Amino acid sequence: MSYPYKSAEGIIESQNRYMFPCTPKYRQPVVIVEGRGALVKDIDGREYIDLFGGYAAVNVGHCHPRVVRAIVEWAQKIHHTSYDYYNIPSAVLAEKLVQVLPMKGSKKVFFCVSGAEANEGAVKLARKYMFRYKRKAGLDILTVRYSFHGRTHLTVALTGQTKYKKGMAVTATLPGVKIIPAPYCFRCPFRMRYPECGVLCAYYIEDVIKYETSGDVGAFLIEPVLGEGGIIVPPREYLKIAHDIIKSYDSLLIADEVQTGFGRTGKLFGIENFDVEPDIMSMAKGITSGLPLGAIGAKAEVADAFDHGDHSSTWGPNAVTCAAAVEVINVLLEEKLHEKARDLGEYFMKRLNELADKHKIIGEVRGLGLMIGVELVKDEKKTPAAAEALKIREKMRERGFLIGAGGAYGCTLRIEPPLMITKDQVDRAVDALDEVLKEN
């Protein structure tokens, strides 16, 4: 296929001219044309080690041969059928996904297109379940500060970050959404220290329910590890305490596994690190390792609250994307990539903590598996070093490494590479970061 632009400059200029101005302000000037495993190549032929994985989506790596074969096979047969008909890949995927969901008893799934759509559907299902079986509206939905659940009307309202709501008061505000303090120990909202705090942020959930809601709580929606907010890992007890409080109010726990799912945190799903069983799960990103597909998983008694016609998604059961997801799960399980992510993640963080001992700009290294955040600060007061994070991202790119820079304060380096990244590639990345920090 012939394309009109042959240079990075032409492509970048075209996108800036013709696309909505809502994409990231500081996009990196790289036009990626090819990828294999943890490596990508730009239009000029330069290779990079990908430490960000397309917002933590490319879990089994770029263009895994088995995933590519599945895509090609079904792309040559049928692209689309809709929910009015049945197809083979969506049937196989539904059965396979049900087998691995971390819930006891019978489970069911639904396919959609994105993580935002999955979160919208999950909240809709929770409220329908409350209305149908609990005889209440389930209006109040709890989420946490620094969370990110999507960019649609409802999911922006559910997201606990002001930067996604500025100038959109009508869009970003909906009745029933309550945003509570987050389990962000490095910047504790209560000015306390763990474990002496007694995990106050978890117990505070009950105060919010008692004094800031109508008492008609439908669900608590939370990412097991807050991704876009800065790779915030809650204390191990947090989710168990939160779960017990939510259940005491006869409400549901929704795990947003859009980033944490499919091996990213060292378990197949992030919630498994905390020994808690959700009622509903939203999934996307790593489910296909790069293609648009989302999913909702739920206990059968919850899923059955939906009647025929209550919910749908035009491209949800897409044959090509579902075929890719089947192979992604096969590869994850057969190659035990979640276990590799656990072990290599521990090694990665050990090496990054060694850098923290050398460079005062590193305030904290945190993460689970290959979902790692390096928060940068200017001083002992933990003043966010946001400009420095962008500069470091740029210098790492110049050395051949692609990382993320963001978080709620814009000062966290986000490291979420494909799960088959090698130990040698990790060492090279840490050595490069060490060099960059020496220059900072």
C-alpha positions in Angstrom: 0.0 0.0 0.0 1.3 3.4 -0.9 1.1 6.3 1.5 1.5 10.0 0.7 3.9 10.9 3.4 7.5 9.5 3.5 9.0 11.5 6.3 8.2 11.8 10.0 7.9 15.6 9.6 5.2 15.2 7.0 3.1 12.8 9.1 3.4 14.8 12.2 2.5 18.0 10.4 -0.5 16.3 8.8 -1.8 14.9 12.1 -1.4 18.3 13.9 -3.3 20.0 11.1 -6.2 17.6 10.6 -6.8 15.9 14.0 -8.7 17.3 17.0 -6.4 19.2 19.3 -7.2 17.0 22.2 -4.4 14.5 21.9 -1.5 14.8 24.4 0.2 18.2 24.4 3.7 16.7 24.5 3.5 13.9 21.9 6.9 12.4 21.1 8.1 13.1 17.6 8.4 9.4 16.7 6.5 7.8 13.8 6.5 4.1 14.6 6.1 1.8 11.6 7.1 -1.7 13.0 7.4 -3.6 16.2 8.5 -7.0 17.4 8.5 -8.1 21.1 9.7 -5.2 23.2 11.3 -3.4 20.2 9.8 -0.8 17.9 11.2 0.9 14.8 10.5 4.4 13.5 10.1 5.6 9.9 13.7 6.5 9.8 14.8 3.0 10.7 15.8 3.7 14.3 15.1 1.1 17.0 13.7 1.7 20.4 13.2 -0.5 23.5 9.5 0.1 24.3 9.1 0.6 28.0 5.5 2.0 27.8 3.7 -0.6 25.6 1.1 1.7 24.1 -0.3 2.8 27.5 0.4 -0.7 29.0 -1.6 -2.5 26.3 1.0 -4.5 24.4 1.4 -7.2 27.1 2.5 -10.2 24.9 4.7 -7.9 22.8 4.4 -6.2 19.4 3.3 -8.6 16.7 3.6 -11.9 18.5 3.6 -14.5 15.7 0.7 -16.5 17.2 -1.5 -13.4 17.6 -0.6 -12.2 14.1 -1.6 -15.6 12.6 -4.9 -15.5 14.4 -5.6 -12.0 13.1 -4.6 -12.8 9.5 -6.7 -16.0 9.5 -9.9 -14.3 10.6 -9.3 -11.1 8.6 -9.4 -13.3 5.5 -12.6 -14.9 6.6 -14.9 -12.4 8.1 -14.4 -8.9 9.7 -17.6 -8.3 11.4 -20.9 -10.0 12.3 -22.6 -8.0 15.2 -24.5 -9.4 18.1 -27.4 -10.4 15.9 -25.4 -13.4 14.8 -22.8 -15.8 16.3 -19.1 -16.3 15.4 -16.5 -18.8 16.4 -13.8 -16.5 18.0 -16.2 -14.7 20.3 -17.6 -18.0 21.5 -14.1 -19.5 22.2 -13.0 -16.3 23.9 -16.0 -16.1 26.1 -15.4 -19.6 27.4 -11.7 -19.1 27.8 -12.1 -15.8 29.6 -14.7 -17.2 32.0 -12.2 -19.9 33.0 -9.6 -17.4 34.1 -11.7 -14.7 35.8 -10.8 -14.5 39.5 -14.4 -15.1 40.8 -15.9 -18.2 42.3 -18.9 -19.9 40.9 -20.6 -19.2 37.6 -19.4 -16.2 35.5 -20.4 -14.5 32.3 -18.8 -12.0 30.0 -19.7 -9.3 27.5 -17.5 -7.8 24.7 -17.3 -4.2 23.7 -14.6 -2.0 22.2 -12.7 -0.1 24.8 -11.9 0.2 28.5 -14.1 3.3 28.9 -17.0 1.4 27.3 -16.4 -1.5 29.6 -16.5 0.8 32.7 -19.7 2.4 31.5 -21.3 -1.0 31.0 -20.0 -2.2 34.4 -21.6 0.7 36.3 -24.8 0.3 34.2 -24.9 -3.4 35.1 -24.3 -2.6 38.8 -27.2 -0.2 38.9 -29.5 -2.6 37.0 -28.6 -5.4 39.5 -29.4 -3.1 42.4 -32.7 -2.1 41.0 -33.7 -5.6 39.9 -32.6 -7.7 42.9 -32.0 -5.3 45.8 -35.0 -3.0 45.2 -32.8 0.2 45.3 -31.5 2.5 42.6 -27.8 1.9 43.4 -27.3 5.6 42.4 -24.1 6.3 44.4 -20.9 5.0 42.9 -17.7 5.4 44.8 -14.3 5.9 43.1 -11.0 7.2 44.4 -8.9 10.3 43.9 -6.2 10.0 41.2 -8.2 7.3 39.4 -8.7 7.1 35.7 -11.7 5.2 34.2 -12.0 6.7 30.7 -12.9 9.8 28.7 -16.6 9.4 28.0 -19.3 11.4 29.8 -19.8 8.9 32.7 -16.2 7.8 32.9 -14.8 11.3 33.1 -17.2 11.9 36.0 -15.9 8.7 37.7 -12.3 9.7 37.2 -10.7 11.3 40.2 -8.5 13.9 38.4 -9.4 17.5 37.8 -7.2 17.9 34.8 -9.7 15.8 32.7 -12.7 17.9 33.8 -11.5 21.5 33.4 -13.8 23.5 31.2 -16.3 20.6 31.0 -18.4 21.1 34.1 -21.6 19.8 32.6 -19.9 16.8 31.0 -17.7 15.9 34.0 -20.3 16.1 36.7 -23.0 13.5 37.3 -25.2 12.9 40.3 -24.3 9.9 42.4 -20.5 9.8 41.8 -18.5 10.2 45.0 -14.7 10.5 44.9 -12.9 9.5 48.0 -9.3 9.9 49.2 -6.9 7.5 47.5 -4.5 5.0 49.1 -1.5 7.1 48.0 0.9 6.6 50.8 3.7 8.8 49.3 1.3 11.7 49.3 -1.1 10.6 52.1 -4.2 12.9 52.1 -4.4 12.5 55.9 -0.7 13.4 56.4 0.0 10.0 58.1 2.5 7.3 57.5 1.9 3.6 56.8 1.5 1.3 58.7 1.1 3.5 61.8 -1.9 5.0 60.0 -3.9 1.8 60.4 -5.0 2.2 56.7 -7.2 5.0 57.6 -7.9 5.7 53.9 -9.7 2.4 53.7 -11.8 2.8 56.8 -12.7 6.4 55.7 -14.9 4.8 53.0 -17.5 4.2 55.6 -17.5 7.8 56.7 -18.1 8.8 53.1 -21.0 6.4 52.8 -22.6 7.5 56.0 -22.2 11.3 55.6 -21.7 12.1 51.9 -24.1 9.7 50.1 -27.8 8.9 50.1 -27.0 5.5 51.5 -28.1 4.0 48.2 -24.6 2.8 47.2 -24.4 0.7 44.0 -20.7 -0.1 43.8 -17.2 0.8 44.6 -15.1 1.1 41.3 -11.4 0.9 41.7 -8.2 0.1 39.8 -6.2 -2.5 41.8 -3.2 -0.4 41.0 -4.0 3.2 39.9 -2.3 3.4 36.5 -2.6 6.8 34.8 -2.7 8.4 38.2 0.9 7.5 38.7 1.2 3.7 39.4 -0.2 4.0 42.9 -0.1 0.7 44.7 -2.4 0.5 47.7 -1.4 -1.2 51.0 -2.0 -4.9 50.9 -4.9 -4.6 53.4 -6.7 -1.7 51.7 -8.8 -3.6 49.2 -9.8 -6.3 51.7 -11.0 -3.6 54.2 -12.8 -1.7 51.4 -14.4 -4.9 50.1 -15.8 -5.7 53.6 -17.2 -2.2 54.1 -18.8 -2.2 50.7 -20.4 -5.6 51.3 -21.7 -4.5 54.7 -23.8 -1.9 52.7 -25.0 -4.7 50.3 -23.1 -3.1 47.4 -20.8 -4.4 44.6 -17.1 -4.2 44.0 -16.0 -3.4 40.5 -12.4 -4.0 39.6 -11.2 -1.8 36.7 -8.6 -4.2 35.2 -8.1 -2.2 32.0 -4.4 -1.6 32.8 -3.8 -4.2 35.5 -5.3 -7.2 33.7 -3.6 -9.9 31.6 -0.4 -10.4 33.4 0.7 -6.8 33.9 1.1 -6.9 37.8 2.6 -10.4 38.1 -0.8 -12.1 38.4 -3.2 -12.7 35.6 -5.4 -10.0 37.1 -4.3 -7.2 39.4 -7.0 -7.9 42.0 -5.4 -11.3 42.7 -2.5 -9.6 44.4 -4.9 -8.5 47.2 -6.9 -11.7 47.8 -10.2 -10.0 47.1 -13.0 -11.3 44.8 -14.8 -8.7 42.7 -18.4 -8.9 41.6 -17.7 -7.2 38.2 -14.5 -6.6 36.2 -13.8 -4.3 33.3 -11.0 -5.2 30.9 -9.4 -4.0 27.7 -5.8 -3.0 26.6 -3.8 -6.2 27.3 -6.7 -8.5 26.3 -5.6 -8.3 22.7 -2.1 -6.8 23.1 -2.9 -3.9 20.8 -6.3 -4.2 19.1 -9.5 -2.4 20.1 -11.5 -4.8 22.4 -13.0 -4.4 25.8 -14.8 -6.8 28.1 -17.0 -6.9 31.2 -16.9 -10.0 33.4 -19.3 -10.6 36.2 -20.7 -13.2 38.5 -23.6 -14.9 36.7 -26.2 -13.7 39.2 -25.0 -10.1 38.6 -24.8 -10.5 34.8 -28.3 -11.9 34.7 -29.7 -8.6 35.9 -29.5 -7.5 32.3 -32.5 -8.4 30.1 -32.3 -8.9 26.4 -31.7 -5.6 24.7 -30.5 -3.8 27.8 -27.0 -3.5 26.5 -25.0 -4.0 23.3 -21.9 -2.9 21.3 -21.7 -2.9 17.5 -18.1 -4.2 17.3 -18.0 -6.1 20.6 -17.9 -9.7 19.2 -15.6 -8.8 16.3 -14.2 -12.0 14.9 -10.7 -10.6 14.3 -10.2 -8.9 17.7 -11.7 -11.9 19.6 -9.4 -14.3 17.7 -6.4 -12.1 18.7 -7.6 -12.2 22.4 -7.9 -16.0 22.4 -4.2 -16.3 21.3 -3.1 -13.6 23.8 -4.6 -15.6 26.7 -3.0 -18.8 25.3 0.4 -17.2 25.1 0.1 -15.6 28.5 -0.7 -19.0 30.1 1.6 -21.2 28.1 4.6 -18.9 28.4 3.7 -17.9 31.9 4.3 -14.3 31.2 2.6 -13.1 34.3 5.1 -15.0 36.4 7.9 -13.6 34.3 6.4 -10.1 34.9 6.5 -10.7 38.7 10.1 -11.9 38.8 11.5 -9.3 36.3 9.4 -6.6 37.9 11.0 -7.3 41.2 14.5 -7.1 39.6 13.6 -3.9 37.7 12.4 -2.2 40.9 15.5 -3.4 42.8 17.7 -1.7 40.2 15.6 1.4 40.2 15.8 1.7 43.9 19.5 1.6 43.6 19.2 4.6 41.4 17.0 6.2 44.1 19.8 5.9 46.5 22.1 7.8 44.1 19.7 10.5 42.8 17.7 12.7 45.1 15.2 13.6 42.4 13.7 10.1 42.8 11.1 10.4 45.5 9.7 6.9 45.3 9.9 3.7 43.2 6.7 1.7 43.4 4.8 -1.0 41.4 3.7 -4.5 41.0 5.1 -6.8 38.3 5.9 -4.7 35.2 3.7 -1.9 36.2 6.2 0.5 37.7 6.2 4.2 38.6 9.2 6.3 39.5 8.0 9.5 41.1 10.3 12.5 40.7 10.5 15.4 43.2 12.4 18.7 43.4 13.1 18.7 47.1 12.4 17.1 50.5 8.9 18.7 50.5 8.1 16.4 47.6 7.5 19.2 45.2 6.5 17.5 41.9 9.2 17.6 39.3 6.9 17.5 36.3 9.1 19.5 33.9 12.0 17.3 34.8 10.0 14.2 34.0 9.2 15.4 30.5 12.9 16.3 30.0 14.0 12.8 31.2 11.5 11.2 28.9 12.9 13.1 26.0 16.5 12.2 26.9 15.6 8.6 27.2 14.0 8.6 23.8 17.2 10.1 22.4 19.0 7.1 23.8 16.6 4.7 22.3 14.1 4.1 25.1 10.4 5.0 25.1 8.9 5.6 28.6 5.8 7.4 29.9 5.7 10.6 32.0 2.6 11.6 33.8 0.6 10.7 36.9 -1.7 13.0 38.8 1.1 15.5 39.3 2.9 14.9 36.0 6.1 13.9 37.7 6.0 10.1 37.5 7.9 8.1 35.0 5.6 5.3 33.9 7.3 2.0 33.0 5.0 -0.6 31.6 6.8 -2.6 28.9 5.7 -5.7 27.0 5.9 -8.6 29.4 8.6 -10.5 27.4 11.1 -7.7 27.8 14.5 -9.3 28.6 16.7 -8.8 31.6 19.4 -7.4 29.3 16.9 -4.8 28.0 16.0 -3.9 31.5 19.6 -3.4 32.5 20.2 -1.3 29.5 17.2 0.9 30.3 18.3 1.4 33.9 21.9 2.2 32.9 20.5 4.8 30.4 18.3 6.3 33.1 21.2 6.5 35.4 23.2 8.5 32.7 20.2 10.8 32.1 19.8 11.5 35.8 23.4 12.3 36.2 22.9 15.0 33.6 19.8 16.4 35.1 
